[in-house]
Amino acid sequence: MGTPAKDEPLPLPYCPYPSAADVAQHGVQPLPMTLPFVDFERARPHRSARYAAVPAAQLIPAQVPQLAKVVRKTGG
């Protein structure tokens, strides 16, 4: 796996997510009834300039199997 060409999409980054097996080890905390709004301007310095979240509907067909692999690996 090399660097993608300029006109090719970047590969999706690996993002580990707890599975059902991880619950006993890490525990699960209930979410509060309301969550605070995100201040994206304040968070900008901590966000990646290389990767951005996009809706799955905007992926090109070549990226869909890669997304499916990530979902399969992280699903419990």
Residue pairs with C-beta under 8 A, 6 or more apart in sequence:
1 11
4 10
4 11
9 60
9 62
9 63
10 50
10 51
11 66
12 63
12 66
12 67
12 70
13 51
14 70
15 70
15 74
16 74
17 74
18 26
19 74
19 75
19 76
20 76
21 76
56 64
56 67
59 67
